[in-house]
Amino acid sequence: MTRRLWLVLLSAVLLGGCSSLYYNTMEKLGYEKRDILVDRVENARDSQNDAQETFRSSLERFQSVVDTPDTELKDRYAEISDAYEDSNSSAEDVRDRIDKVEDVAEALFDEWEDELGEYESDSLRRSSEQQLDETRTQYSQLISRMHDAEERMDPVLEAFQDQVLYLKHNLNAQAIGSLENELVGIRQDVDALIRNMEQSIEESEAFIRRFREGG
């Protein structure tokens, strides 16, 4: 790869918002939009896998705070505060990965549709158009699942944050005891979030297989 091409790629990355320049540069390097889309779907899938583990771990940390009344209150607060921050960071990563999937998918479908008009063969054009429609349908299911999982994160994060704030301003034994009741609802939200993420991950796997098998 030439030094000039590396500089062009670096400029595209630094520009950030200029997606078309980035995609054009990547195509010069041999990476088509479909390749980038599959990579980003894989990244989104991996971030949701990581988020599942983070939310599970955070819930366990919250539970351990409630189950150990002899622990110093300030230490308890630090523990659940860290758990909330970890969960929030993981959620932000999931949201960012989903945004990147949507960005490249939009560019890919726009290019695909534009190029339908370049066919001389009616039969090939119809075949490509059918593939486009089928891929769009599967992508629509995928991104819907991703957003469902994304939305499920919010009530869990809000509940975690409420507990952190409550304990912060009520550092006493009674405050710790009152948090135990809240954990029941949080556990249900985390379970629902994980089930939703598992469905989204399954959709991601199916989408990736479709592209790797040649669309």
C-alpha positions as CSV (number, residue, x, y, z in Angstrom):
1,M,0.0,0.0,0.0
2,T,1.4,3.4,-0.9
3,R,2.1,6.1,1.7
4,R,-0.3,8.4,-0.2
5,L,-3.1,5.9,0.1
6,W,-2.4,5.5,3.8
7,L,-2.7,9.3,4.2
8,V,-6.0,9.3,2.4
9,L,-7.4,6.6,4.6
10,L,-6.1,8.4,7.7
11,S,-7.8,11.6,6.6
12,A,-11.0,9.8,6.0
13,V,-11.0,8.3,9.5
14,L,-10.1,11.6,11.1
15,L,-12.9,13.4,9.3
16,G,-15.3,11.0,11.0
17,G,-18.5,12.4,9.7
18,C,-17.6,12.1,6.0
19,S,-18.8,8.5,5.6
20,S,-18.7,8.6,1.8
21,L,-15.0,9.5,1.8
22,Y,-14.3,6.7,4.2
23,Y,-16.2,4.1,2.1
24,N,-14.6,5.2,-1.1
25,T,-11.1,5.0,0.5
26,M,-11.8,1.5,1.8
27,E,-13.0,0.4,-1.6
28,K,-9.7,1.4,-3.0
29,L,-8.1,-0.9,-0.4
30,G,-10.3,-3.8,-1.5
31,Y,-13.0,-3.5,1.1
32,E,-16.5,-3.3,-0.3
33,K,-19.5,-1.8,1.7
34,R,-20.9,-5.3,2.2
35,D,-17.6,-6.4,3.8
36,I,-17.7,-3.3,6.1
37,L,-21.4,-4.0,6.9
38,V,-20.6,-7.6,7.9
39,D,-17.7,-6.4,10.1
40,R,-19.8,-3.9,11.8
41,V,-22.7,-6.3,12.4
42,E,-20.1,-8.7,14.0
43,N,-18.8,-5.8,16.1
44,A,-22.4,-5.0,17.2
45,R,-23.0,-8.6,18.0
46,D,-19.7,-8.8,20.1
47,S,-20.6,-5.6,22.0
48,Q,-24.0,-7.0,22.9
49,N,-22.3,-10.2,24.1
50,D,-20.0,-8.0,26.2
51,A,-23.0,-6.0,27.5
52,Q,-24.8,-9.2,28.5
53,E,-21.9,-10.1,30.7
54,T,-21.5,-6.6,32.1
55,F,-25.1,-6.3,33.1
56,R,-25.1,-9.8,34.6
57,S,-21.9,-8.9,36.6
58,S,-23.3,-5.6,37.7
59,L,-26.5,-7.2,39.0
60,E,-24.4,-9.7,41.0
61,R,-22.4,-6.8,42.4
62,F,-25.6,-4.9,43.4
63,Q,-26.9,-8.1,45.0
64,S,-23.6,-8.7,46.9
65,V,-24.0,-5.2,48.4
66,V,-27.4,-6.1,49.8
67,D,-26.3,-9.5,51.0
68,T,-23.4,-8.3,53.0
69,P,-24.7,-6.0,55.8
70,D,-21.4,-6.0,57.7
71,T,-19.6,-4.3,54.8
72,E,-18.6,-0.7,55.2
73,L,-21.2,1.6,53.7
74,K,-18.8,3.7,51.7
75,D,-17.2,0.5,50.2
76,R,-20.7,-0.6,49.2
77,Y,-21.4,2.7,47.5
78,A,-18.1,2.5,45.6
79,E,-18.9,-1.0,44.5
80,I,-22.4,-0.3,43.0
81,S,-21.2,3.0,41.6
82,D,-18.5,1.2,39.7
83,A,-21.0,-1.4,38.5
84,Y,-23.3,1.3,37.2
85,E,-20.4,3.1,35.4
86,D,-19.4,-0.2,33.8
87,S,-22.9,-0.9,32.6
88,N,-23.3,2.6,31.3
89,S,-20.1,2.4,29.3
90,S,-21.1,-1.0,27.9
91,A,-24.5,0.4,26.8
92,E,-22.8,3.3,25.1
93,D,-20.6,0.9,23.1
94,V,-23.6,-1.0,22.0
95,R,-25.3,2.2,20.8
96,D,-22.2,3.3,19.0
97,R,-21.9,-0.1,17.2
98,I,-25.6,0.0,16.1
99,D,-25.1,3.5,14.7
100,K,-22.2,2.3,12.6
101,V,-24.2,-0.6,11.3
102,E,-27.0,1.7,10.2
103,D,-24.5,4.1,8.5
104,V,-22.9,1.5,6.3
105,A,-26.2,-0.3,5.6
106,E,-27.7,2.9,4.3
107,A,-24.7,3.6,2.1
108,L,-24.8,0.0,0.8
109,F,-28.5,-0.1,-0.1
110,D,-28.3,3.4,-1.7
111,E,-25.4,2.2,-3.9
112,W,-27.1,-1.1,-4.7
113,E,-30.3,0.6,-5.8
114,D,-28.5,3.2,-7.9
115,E,-26.6,0.5,-9.7
116,L,-29.8,-1.4,-10.7
117,G,-30.2,1.2,-13.5
118,E,-26.9,0.2,-15.0
119,Y,-27.9,-3.3,-16.0
120,E,-28.4,-4.0,-19.7
121,S,-30.0,-7.4,-18.9
122,D,-33.5,-7.2,-17.6
123,S,-33.3,-10.7,-16.0
124,L,-30.1,-9.9,-14.1
125,R,-31.5,-6.6,-13.0
126,R,-34.7,-8.3,-11.7
127,S,-32.6,-10.9,-9.9
128,S,-30.4,-8.3,-8.3
129,E,-33.5,-6.3,-7.3
130,Q,-35.0,-9.4,-5.6
131,Q,-31.7,-9.9,-3.7
132,L,-31.8,-6.3,-2.6
133,D,-35.4,-6.6,-1.4
134,E,-34.6,-9.9,0.5
135,T,-31.5,-8.4,2.1
136,R,-33.3,-5.3,3.1
137,T,-36.0,-7.4,4.8
138,Q,-33.5,-9.4,6.7
139,Y,-31.6,-6.3,7.7
140,S,-34.8,-4.6,8.8
141,Q,-35.4,-7.5,11.2
142,L,-31.8,-7.4,12.4
143,I,-31.8,-3.7,13.1
144,S,-35.2,-3.9,14.8
145,R,-33.8,-6.6,17.1
146,M,-30.8,-4.5,17.9
147,H,-32.9,-1.4,18.7
148,D,-35.2,-3.5,20.9
149,A,-32.2,-4.7,22.9
150,E,-30.8,-1.1,23.0
151,E,-34.1,0.2,24.4
152,R,-34.1,-2.6,27.1
153,M,-30.9,-1.2,28.5
154,D,-32.4,2.1,29.5
155,P,-34.7,1.0,32.3
156,V,-31.9,-1.2,33.8
157,L,-29.5,1.7,33.7
158,E,-32.1,4.0,35.2
159,A,-32.7,1.5,38.0
160,F,-29.0,1.1,38.7
161,Q,-28.5,4.9,38.7
162,D,-31.4,5.3,41.2
163,Q,-29.8,2.9,43.6
164,V,-26.5,4.6,43.3
165,L,-28.0,8.0,44.0
166,Y,-30.2,6.7,46.8
167,L,-27.2,5.1,48.6
168,K,-25.0,8.2,48.0
169,H,-27.4,10.5,49.8
170,N,-28.5,7.9,52.4
171,L,-25.4,6.2,53.6
172,N,-27.0,4.3,56.4
173,A,-28.0,0.7,57.2
174,Q,-31.7,1.4,56.6
175,A,-31.0,2.7,53.1
176,I,-29.1,-0.6,52.3
177,G,-32.1,-2.7,53.5
178,S,-34.6,-0.7,51.4
179,L,-32.6,-1.4,48.2
180,E,-33.2,-5.1,48.4
181,N,-36.8,-4.7,47.3
182,E,-35.8,-2.8,44.3
183,L,-33.4,-5.6,43.2
184,V,-36.4,-7.8,42.4
185,G,-37.6,-5.4,39.6
186,I,-34.1,-4.8,38.4
187,R,-33.4,-8.6,38.1
188,Q,-36.5,-8.9,36.0
189,D,-35.4,-6.1,33.7
190,V,-31.9,-7.6,33.4
191,D,-33.4,-11.0,32.5
192,A,-35.6,-9.4,29.8
193,L,-32.6,-7.4,28.5
194,I,-30.5,-10.5,28.2
195,R,-33.2,-12.4,26.4
196,N,-33.7,-9.5,24.0
197,M,-30.0,-9.3,23.3
198,E,-29.8,-13.0,22.7
199,Q,-32.5,-12.6,20.0
200,S,-30.6,-9.7,18.5
201,I,-27.4,-11.8,18.4
202,E,-29.1,-14.6,16.7
203,E,-30.4,-12.2,14.0
204,S,-26.9,-10.9,13.6
205,E,-25.5,-14.4,13.1
206,A,-28.1,-15.2,10.5
207,F,-27.4,-11.9,8.6
208,I,-23.6,-12.6,8.7
209,R,-24.2,-16.1,7.4
210,R,-26.3,-14.8,4.5
211,F,-23.6,-12.5,3.3
212,R,-20.8,-15.0,3.7
213,E,-22.7,-17.5,1.7
214,G,-23.0,-15.1,-1.2
215,G,-26.2,-13.2,-0.4
